[in-house]
Amino acid sequence: MDHCDVSLGDYDGDAATFYNEEPRTARKPYKCNECMEDIAKGERHWAVVGKWDDEIRTYRFCSLCWEIIGEFSENGKTFGVVWDEFQDAWGSGASLQGCLNRLETAAAKEHMRRQWMKWQESERARAMRYRKS
Ligand SMILES: [Zn+2]
């Protein structure tokens, strides 16, 4: 079965006392807070500015991760853990195809497939380390 039981946004920390999310054009290069890939200067992306625990923080997301966060979030959004969540899910039997089926655009599907391949590579590297020791 092509199942994909991933649900993001079970945020159980303190709620932000101030929160704003908006699309922006990068004035300089950034890295996406989720996939760690580059956000090029001039690229449209999403910026979240919030105040948690008296500290104002800004997170930036490439438009593809943002789309995926939106598709898989239930309530509040949780940041910085999206691909960890998917890796956990895939590691415990969720299917890549099932997850891809929940996405709308070809670009988002391609992005997820790439994250999955990165995860596969790191799993292989980990298995090799175990064999050597
Ligand atoms: Zn990203």
Backbone and ligand atoms as CSV (ligand in chain L), in Angstrom:
chain,resi,resn,atom,element,x,y,z
A,1,MET,N,N,0.841,-1.214,0.000
A,1,MET,CA,C,0.000,0.000,0.000
A,1,MET,C,C,0.870,1.255,0.000
A,2,ASP,N,N,0.429,2.235,-0.766
A,2,ASP,CA,C,1.155,3.497,-0.805
A,2,ASP,C,C,0.655,4.437,0.280
A,3,HIS,N,N,1.056,4.155,1.490
A,3,HIS,CA,C,0.566,5.047,2.537
A,3,HIS,C,C,1.641,6.065,2.914
A,4,CYS,N,N,1.201,7.152,3.448
A,4,CYS,CA,C,2.106,8.209,3.871
A,4,CYS,C,C,1.432,8.949,5.015
A,5,ASP,N,N,1.643,8.440,6.220
A,5,ASP,CA,C,0.982,9.031,7.384
A,5,ASP,C,C,1.848,10.103,8.022
A,6,VAL,N,N,2.099,11.148,7.277
A,6,VAL,CA,C,2.904,12.232,7.830
A,6,VAL,C,C,1.982,13.400,8.124
A,7,SER,N,N,2.090,13.893,9.335
A,7,SER,CA,C,1.326,15.075,9.700
A,7,SER,C,C,2.248,16.036,10.418
A,8,LEU,N,N,2.451,17.173,9.834
A,8,LEU,CA,C,3.346,18.171,10.429
A,8,LEU,C,C,2.526,19.125,11.288
A,9,GLY,N,N,3.223,19.827,12.130
A,9,GLY,CA,C,2.547,20.901,12.837
A,9,GLY,C,C,1.963,20.525,14.177
A,10,ASP,N,N,2.448,19.445,14.769
A,10,ASP,CA,C,2.052,19.173,16.145
A,10,ASP,C,C,2.984,19.939,17.061
A,11,TYR,N,N,2.918,21.239,16.939
A,11,TYR,CA,C,3.831,22.079,17.691
A,11,TYR,C,C,3.353,22.169,19.125
A,12,ASP,N,N,4.210,21.746,20.058
A,12,ASP,CA,C,3.768,21.763,21.454
A,12,ASP,C,C,4.589,22.737,22.300
A,13,GLY,N,N,5.394,23.566,21.650
A,13,GLY,CA,C,6.143,24.574,22.398
A,13,GLY,C,C,5.276,25.805,22.648
A,14,ASP,N,N,5.899,26.863,23.093
A,14,ASP,CA,C,5.166,28.097,23.338
A,14,ASP,C,C,4.716,28.710,22.019
A,15,ALA,N,N,3.508,29.223,22.029
A,15,ALA,CA,C,3.018,29.903,20.840
A,15,ALA,C,C,3.764,31.220,20.670
A,16,ALA,N,N,3.891,31.641,19.445
A,16,ALA,CA,C,4.569,32.908,19.187
A,16,ALA,C,C,3.697,34.063,19.677
A,17,THR,N,N,4.344,35.061,20.270
A,17,THR,CA,C,3.588,36.234,20.686
A,17,THR,C,C,3.436,37.207,19.521
A,18,PHE,N,N,4.241,36.991,18.518
A,18,PHE,CA,C,4.166,37.792,17.301
A,18,PHE,C,C,4.523,36.862,16.171
A,19,TYR,N,N,3.794,36.954,15.075
A,19,TYR,CA,C,4.037,36.001,13.996
A,19,TYR,C,C,3.616,36.590,12.670
A,20,ASN,N,N,4.470,36.485,11.693
A,20,ASN,CA,C,4.126,36.957,10.358
A,20,ASN,C,C,4.815,36.094,9.309
A,21,GLU,N,N,4.070,35.695,8.300
A,21,GLU,CA,C,4.680,34.945,7.205
A,21,GLU,C,C,4.321,35.624,5.906
A,22,GLU,N,N,5.295,35.791,5.037
A,22,GLU,CA,C,5.029,36.466,3.771
A,22,GLU,C,C,6.038,36.060,2.708
A,23,PRO,N,N,5.595,36.123,1.446
A,23,PRO,CA,C,6.535,35.849,0.360
A,23,PRO,C,C,7.483,37.025,0.193
A,24,ARG,N,N,8.719,36.724,-0.088
A,24,ARG,CA,C,9.710,37.782,-0.280
A,24,ARG,C,C,10.626,37.438,-1.444
A,25,THR,N,N,11.314,38.433,-1.895
A,25,THR,CA,C,12.362,38.242,-2.896
A,25,THR,C,C,13.692,38.391,-2.176
A,26,ALA,N,N,14.556,37.416,-2.338
A,26,ALA,CA,C,15.819,37.420,-1.596
A,26,ALA,C,C,16.716,38.562,-2.058
A,27,ARG,N,N,17.130,39.385,-1.118
A,27,ARG,CA,C,18.054,40.465,-1.467
A,27,ARG,C,C,19.501,39.983,-1.424
A,28,LYS,N,N,19.705,38.862,-0.779
A,28,LYS,CA,C,21.010,38.209,-0.788
A,28,LYS,C,C,20.770,36.707,-0.690
A,29,PRO,N,N,21.785,35.919,-0.893
A,29,PRO,CA,C,21.566,34.463,-0.831
A,29,PRO,C,C,21.250,33.999,0.595
A,30,TYR,N,N,20.331,33.052,0.688
A,30,TYR,CA,C,20.001,32.439,1.971
A,30,TYR,C,C,20.017,30.937,1.797
A,31,LYS,N,N,19.837,30.264,2.935
A,31,LYS,CA,C,19.627,28.820,2.854
A,31,LYS,C,C,18.231,28.517,3.365
A,32,CYS,N,N,17.606,27.564,2.728
A,32,CYS,CA,C,16.281,27.151,3.186
A,32,CYS,C,C,16.412,26.476,4.552
A,33,ASN,N,N,15.531,26.845,5.458
A,33,ASN,CA,C,15.567,26.312,6.801
A,33,ASN,C,C,15.226,24.824,6.876
A,34,GLU,N,N,14.613,24.309,5.845
A,34,GLU,CA,C,14.214,22.900,5.850
A,34,GLU,C,C,15.175,22.019,5.061
A,35,CYS,N,N,15.311,22.279,3.776
A,35,CYS,CA,C,16.124,21.384,2.952
A,35,CYS,C,C,17.596,21.799,2.943
A,36,MET,N,N,17.927,22.977,3.486
A,36,MET,CA,C,19.287,23.496,3.537
A,36,MET,C,C,19.859,23.775,2.150
A,37,GLU,N,N,19.017,23.790,1.163
A,37,GLU,CA,C,19.487,24.137,-0.173
A,37,GLU,C,C,19.498,25.660,-0.308
A,38,ASP,N,N,20.212,26.136,-1.318
A,38,ASP,CA,C,20.367,27.580,-1.484
A,38,ASP,C,C,19.087,28.262,-1.949
A,39,ILE,N,N,18.875,29.432,-1.393
A,39,ILE,CA,C,17.875,30.342,-1.935
A,39,ILE,C,C,18.703,31.442,-2.592
A,40,ALA,N,N,18.634,31.522,-3.890
A,40,ALA,CA,C,19.500,32.453,-4.619
A,40,ALA,C,C,19.009,33.885,-4.472
A,41,LYS,N,N,19.930,34.791,-4.633
A,41,LYS,CA,C,19.555,36.198,-4.649
A,41,LYS,C,C,18.515,36.415,-5.751
A,42,GLY,N,N,17.445,37.098,-5.401
A,42,GLY,CA,C,16.394,37.357,-6.378
A,42,GLY,C,C,15.300,36.307,-6.413
A,43,GLU,N,N,15.501,35.201,-5.696
A,43,GLU,CA,C,14.522,34.117,-5.719
A,43,GLU,C,C,13.350,34.413,-4.790
A,44,ARG,N,N,12.152,34.069,-5.250
A,44,ARG,CA,C,10.970,34.193,-4.401
A,44,ARG,C,C,10.985,33.067,-3.375
A,45,HIS,N,N,10.742,33.418,-2.141
A,45,HIS,CA,C,10.733,32.411,-1.083
A,45,HIS,C,C,9.797,32.912,0.014
A,46,TRP,N,N,9.700,32.198,1.103
A,46,TRP,CA,C,8.830,32.612,2.201
A,46,TRP,C,C,9.654,32.929,3.435
A,47,ALA,N,N,9.313,34.018,4.051
A,47,ALA,CA,C,9.986,34.412,5.286
A,47,ALA,C,C,8.979,34.418,6.421
A,48,VAL,N,N,9.364,33.825,7.513
A,48,VAL,CA,C,8.547,33.818,8.718
A,48,VAL,C,C,9.304,34.590,9.787
A,49,VAL,N,N,8.654,35.587,10.319
A,49,VAL,CA,C,9.248,36.329,11.423
A,49,VAL,C,C,8.335,36.139,12.621
A,50,GLY,N,N,8.921,35.703,13.707
A,50,GLY,CA,C,8.101,35.463,14.879
A,50,GLY,C,C,8.856,35.768,16.144
A,51,LYS,N,N,8.115,35.891,17.208
A,51,LYS,CA,C,8.731,36.123,18.498
A,51,LYS,C,C,8.359,34.970,19.420
A,52,TRP,N,N,9.375,34.204,19.779
A,52,TRP,CA,C,9.188,33.082,20.688
A,52,TRP,C,C,10.102,33.315,21.882
A,53,ASP,N,N,9.597,33.141,23.072
A,53,ASP,CA,C,10.424,33.309,24.272
A,53,ASP,C,C,11.206,34.623,24.247
A,54,ASP,N,N,10.527,35.698,23.921
A,54,ASP,CA,C,11.153,37.022,23.912
A,54,ASP,C,C,12.267,37.186,22.906
A,55,GLU,N,N,12.325,36.298,21.957
A,55,GLU,CA,C,13.385,36.387,20.961
A,55,GLU,C,C,12.757,36.411,19.571
A,56,ILE,N,N,13.116,37.414,18.806
A,56,ILE,CA,C,12.585,37.497,17.449
A,56,ILE,C,C,13.477,36.701,16.519
A,57,ARG,N,N,12.874,35.802,15.788
A,57,ARG,CA,C,13.635,34.958,14.874
A,57,ARG,C,C,13.026,35.000,13.474
A,58,THR,N,N,13.873,34.847,12.499
A,58,THR,CA,C,13.422,34.804,11.106
A,58,THR,C,C,13.831,33.467,10.506
A,59,TYR,N,N,12.874,32.837,9.876
A,59,TYR,CA,C,13.161,31.590,9.169
A,59,TYR,C,C,12.845,31.808,7.697
A,60,ARG,N,N,13.658,31.223,6.849
A,60,ARG,CA,C,13.401,31.342,5.411
A,60,ARG,C,C,13.257,29.964,4.786
A,61,PHE,N,N,12.338,29.902,3.851
A,61,PHE,CA,C,12.013,28.619,3.237
A,61,PHE,C,C,11.928,28.763,1.732
A,62,CYS,N,N,12.483,27.808,1.020
A,62,CYS,CA,C,12.308,27.825,-0.427
A,62,CYS,C,C,10.832,27.559,-0.718
A,63,SER,N,N,10.384,28.014,-1.856
A,63,SER,CA,C,8.950,27.936,-2.139
A,63,SER,C,C,8.461,26.489,-2.189
A,64,LEU,N,N,9.337,25.558,-2.523
A,64,LEU,CA,C,8.915,24.164,-2.618
A,64,LEU,C,C,8.721,23.542,-1.244
A,65,CYS,N,N,9.666,23.795,-0.327
A,65,CYS,CA,C,9.471,23.307,1.035
A,65,CYS,C,C,8.205,23.940,1.623
A,66,TRP,N,N,7.998,25.203,1.321
A,66,TRP,CA,C,6.828,25.887,1.866
A,66,TRP,C,C,5.542,25.222,1.386
A,67,GLU,N,N,5.525,24.878,0.139
A,67,GLU,CA,C,4.345,24.211,-0.414
A,67,GLU,C,C,4.118,22.874,0.293
A,68,ILE,N,N,5.224,22.163,0.527
A,68,ILE,CA,C,5.113,20.851,1.158
A,68,ILE,C,C,4.678,20.990,2.617
A,69,ILE,N,N,5.226,21.992,3.308
A,69,ILE,CA,C,4.790,22.252,4.685
A,69,ILE,C,C,3.283,22.493,4.705
A,70,GLY,N,N,2.827,23.288,3.747
A,70,GLY,CA,C,1.394,23.611,3.683
A,70,GLY,C,C,0.528,22.386,3.458
A,71,GLU,N,N,0.970,21.509,2.576
A,71,GLU,CA,C,0.189,20.310,2.269
A,71,GLU,C,C,0.083,19.367,3.458
A,72,PHE,N,N,1.147,19.321,4.256
A,72,PHE,CA,C,1.201,18.306,5.312
A,72,PHE,C,C,0.941,18.847,6.709
A,73,SER,N,N,0.683,20.135,6.818
A,73,SER,CA,C,0.449,20.702,8.151
A,73,SER,C,C,-1.016,20.607,8.527
A,74,GLU,N,N,-1.246,20.349,9.786
A,74,GLU,CA,C,-2.614,20.285,10.277
A,74,GLU,C,C,-2.999,21.614,10.903
A,75,ASN,N,N,-2.270,21.994,11.934
A,75,ASN,CA,C,-2.617,23.211,12.648
A,75,ASN,C,C,-1.496,24.222,12.508
A,76,GLY,N,N,-0.827,24.479,13.608
A,76,GLY,CA,C,0.310,25.393,13.548
A,76,GLY,C,C,1.461,24.741,12.811
A,77,LYS,N,N,2.328,25.543,12.296
A,77,LYS,CA,C,3.458,24.993,11.572
A,77,LYS,C,C,4.639,24.766,12.515
A,78,THR,N,N,5.371,23.719,12.238
A,78,THR,CA,C,6.604,23.446,12.968
A,78,THR,C,C,7.737,23.582,11.979
A,79,PHE,N,N,8.763,24.301,12.370
A,79,PHE,CA,C,9.830,24.578,11.418
A,79,PHE,C,C,11.102,23.807,11.718
A,80,GLY,N,N,11.816,23.499,10.664
A,80,GLY,CA,C,13.137,22.909,10.816
A,80,GLY,C,C,13.124,21.410,11.002
A,81,VAL,N,N,11.959,20.794,10.951
A,81,VAL,CA,C,11.879,19.354,11.205
A,81,VAL,C,C,11.185,18.597,10.083
A,82,VAL,N,N,10.821,19.316,9.035
A,82,VAL,CA,C,9.979,18.688,8.016
A,82,VAL,C,C,10.633,17.442,7.435
A,83,TRP,N,N,11.889,17.575,7.009
A,83,TRP,CA,C,12.514,16.418,6.355
A,83,TRP,C,C,12.910,15.354,7.364
A,84,ASP,N,N,13.164,15.746,8.607
A,84,ASP,CA,C,13.351,14.738,9.657
A,84,ASP,C,C,12.089,13.903,9.814
A,85,GLU,N,N,10.955,14.587,9.783
A,85,GLU,CA,C,9.678,13.881,9.926
A,85,GLU,C,C,9.468,12.888,8.785
A,86,PHE,N,N,9.759,13.345,7.578
A,86,PHE,CA,C,9.580,12.445,6.439
A,86,PHE,C,C,10.547,11.266,6.507
A,87,GLN,N,N,11.787,11.555,6.915
A,87,GLN,CA,C,12.764,10.460,7.010
A,87,GLN,C,C,12.319,9.422,8.029
A,88,ASP,N,N,11.812,9.902,9.157
A,88,ASP,CA,C,11.282,8.979,10.167
A,88,ASP,C,C,10.167,8.127,9.572
A,89,ALA,N,N,9.277,8.806,8.861
A,89,ALA,CA,C,8.126,8.110,8.289
A,89,ALA,C,C,8.579,7.085,7.251
A,90,TRP,N,N,9.479,7.513,6.362
A,90,TRP,CA,C,9.971,6.576,5.335
A,90,TRP,C,C,10.725,5.422,5.986
A,91,GLY,N,N,11.496,5.742,7.026
A,91,GLY,CA,C,12.252,4.709,7.718
A,91,GLY,C,C,11.357,3.693,8.385
A,92,SER,N,N,10.129,4.108,8.726
A,92,SER,CA,C,9.226,3.154,9.365
A,92,SER,C,C,8.104,2.733,8.427
A,93,GLY,N,N,8.385,2.781,7.120
A,93,GLY,CA,C,7.496,2.114,6.179
A,93,GLY,C,C,6.578,2.957,5.327
A,94,ALA,N,N,6.554,4.272,5.534
A,94,ALA,CA,C,5.730,5.096,4.656
A,94,ALA,C,C,6.328,5.050,3.252
A,95,SER,N,N,5.490,5.145,2.253
A,95,SER,CA,C,6.028,5.040,0.896
A,95,SER,C,C,6.242,6.412,0.291
A,96,LEU,N,N,7.326,6.514,-0.446
A,96,LEU,CA,C,7.615,7.764,-1.139
A,96,LEU,C,C,6.455,8.099,-2.075
A,97,GLN,N,N,5.973,7.097,-2.794
A,97,GLN,CA,C,4.900,7.335,-3.754
A,97,GLN,C,C,3.649,7.867,-3.058
A,98,GLY,N,N,3.357,7.301,-1.902
A,98,GLY,CA,C,2.193,7.771,-1.150
A,98,GLY,C,C,2.330,9.233,-0.785
A,99,CYS,N,N,3.543,9.626,-0.386
A,99,CYS,CA,C,3.783,11.029,-0.020
A,99,CYS,C,C,3.706,11.914,-1.248
A,100,LEU,N,N,4.268,11.435,-2.351
A,100,LEU,CA,C,4.225,12.220,-3.590
A,100,LEU,C,C,2.778,12.436,-4.039
A,101,ASN,N,N,1.946,11.431,-3.810
A,101,ASN,CA,C,0.551,11.530,-4.227
A,101,ASN,C,C,-0.196,12.645,-3.507
A,102,ARG,N,N,0.321,13.038,-2.359
A,102,ARG,CA,C,-0.368,14.083,-1.598
A,102,ARG,C,C,0.036,15.487,-2.043
A,103,LEU,N,N,0.990,15.560,-2.935
A,103,LEU,CA,C,1.447,16.874,-3.413
A,103,LEU,C,C,0.797,17.238,-4.745
A,104,GLU,N,N,0.631,18.531,-4.950
A,104,GLU,CA,C,-0.038,19.012,-6.156
A,104,GLU,C,C,0.896,19.156,-7.342
A,105,THR,N,N,1.951,19.926,-7.168
A,105,THR,CA,C,2.726,20.324,-8.347
A,105,THR,C,C,3.891,19.384,-8.628
A,106,ALA,N,N,4.247,19.315,-9.894
A,106,ALA,CA,C,5.376,18.492,-10.320
A,106,ALA,C,C,6.658,18.963,-9.642
A,107,ALA,N,N,6.800,20.276,-9.475
A,107,ALA,CA,C,8.023,20.808,-8.867
A,107,ALA,C,C,8.144,20.354,-7.413
A,108,ALA,N,N,7.045,20.351,-6.686
A,108,ALA,CA,C,7.082,19.910,-5.294
A,108,ALA,C,C,7.384,18.414,-5.210
A,109,LYS,N,N,6.800,17.646,-6.117
A,109,LYS,CA,C,7.074,16.202,-6.150
A,109,LYS,C,C,8.553,15.948,-6.412
A,110,GLU,N,N,9.102,16.704,-7.368
A,110,GLU,CA,C,10.507,16.548,-7.706
A,110,GLU,C,C,11.382,16.904,-6.496
A,111,HIS,N,N,10.985,17.948,-5.794
A,111,HIS,CA,C,11.740,18.380,-4.619
A,111,HIS,C,C,11.731,17.289,-3.547
A,112,MET,N,N,10.561,16.708,-3.341
A,112,MET,CA,C,10.476,15.642,-2.340
A,112,MET,C,C,11.297,14.428,-2.764
A,113,ARG,N,N,11.228,14.093,-4.039
A,113,ARG,CA,C,12.006,12.955,-4.518
A,113,ARG,C,C,13.507,13.185,-4.271
A,114,ARG,N,N,13.938,14.445,-4.460
A,114,ARG,CA,C,15.351,14.753,-4.247
A,114,ARG,C,C,15.726,14.606,-2.766
A,115,GLN,N,N,14.835,15.050,-1.874
A,115,GLN,CA,C,15.117,14.898,-0.442
A,115,GLN,C,C,15.166,13.418,-0.070
A,116,TRP,N,N,14.302,12.646,-0.711
A,116,TRP,CA,C,14.274,11.208,-0.449
A,116,TRP,C,C,15.591,10.564,-0.893
A,117,MET,N,N,16.091,10.991,-2.058
A,117,MET,CA,C,17.361,10.444,-2.545
A,117,MET,C,C,18.518,10.817,-1.620
A,118,LYS,N,N,18.487,12.051,-1.122
A,118,LYS,CA,C,19.533,12.459,-0.171
A,118,LYS,C,C,19.482,11.566,1.069
A,119,TRP,N,N,18.249,11.287,1.501
A,119,TRP,CA,C,18.090,10.445,2.677
A,119,TRP,C,C,18.601,9.031,2.402
A,120,GLN,N,N,18.272,8.497,1.224
A,120,GLN,CA,C,18.759,7.171,0.837
A,120,GLN,C,C,20.283,7.113,0.851
A,121,GLU,N,N,20.886,8.186,0.338
A,121,GLU,CA,C,22.336,8.228,0.299
A,121,GLU,C,C,22.927,8.222,1.704
A,122,SER,N,N,22.328,8.997,2.588
A,122,SER,CA,C,22.878,9.059,3.943
A,122,SER,C,C,22.645,7.738,4.680
A,123,GLU,N,N,21.538,7.055,4.343
A,123,GLU,CA,C,21.306,5.738,4.945
A,123,GLU,C,C,22.364,4.734,4.476
A,124,ARG,N,N,22.670,4.811,3.188
A,124,ARG,CA,C,23.701,3.921,2.654
A,124,ARG,C,C,25.053,4.195,3.300
A,125,ALA,N,N,25.371,5.494,3.441
A,125,ALA,CA,C,26.655,5.864,4.048
A,125,ALA,C,C,26.712,5.355,5.486
A,126,ARG,N,N,25.590,5.438,6.176
A,126,ARG,CA,C,25.552,4.976,7.557
A,126,ARG,C,C,25.767,3.460,7.605
A,127,ALA,N,N,25.148,2.745,6.694
A,127,ALA,CA,C,25.295,1.289,6.656
A,127,ALA,C,C,26.745,0.893,6.393
A,128,MET,N,N,27.422,1.662,5.549
A,128,MET,CA,C,28.831,1.370,5.256
A,128,MET,C,C,29.691,1.561,6.494
A,129,ARG,N,N,29.385,2.642,7.228
A,129,ARG,CA,C,30.176,2.884,8.441
A,129,ARG,C,C,30.025,1.707,9.399
A,130,TYR,N,N,28.824,1.178,9.474
A,130,TYR,CA,C,28.621,0.052,10.386
A,130,TYR,C,C,29.406,-1.175,9.926
A,131,ARG,N,N,29.457,-1.374,8.635
A,131,ARG,CA,C,30.171,-2.531,8.135
A,131,ARG,C,C,31.659,-2.449,8.434
A,132,LYS,N,N,32.194,-1.228,8.350
A,132,LYS,CA,C,33.633,-1.081,8.570
A,132,LYS,C,C,34.024,-1.332,10.027
A,133,SER,N,N,33.174,-0.949,10.925
A,133,SER,CA,C,33.565,-1.064,12.336
A,133,SER,C,C,33.280,-2.469,12.876
L,1,ZN,ZN,ZN,13.695,24.046,0.997
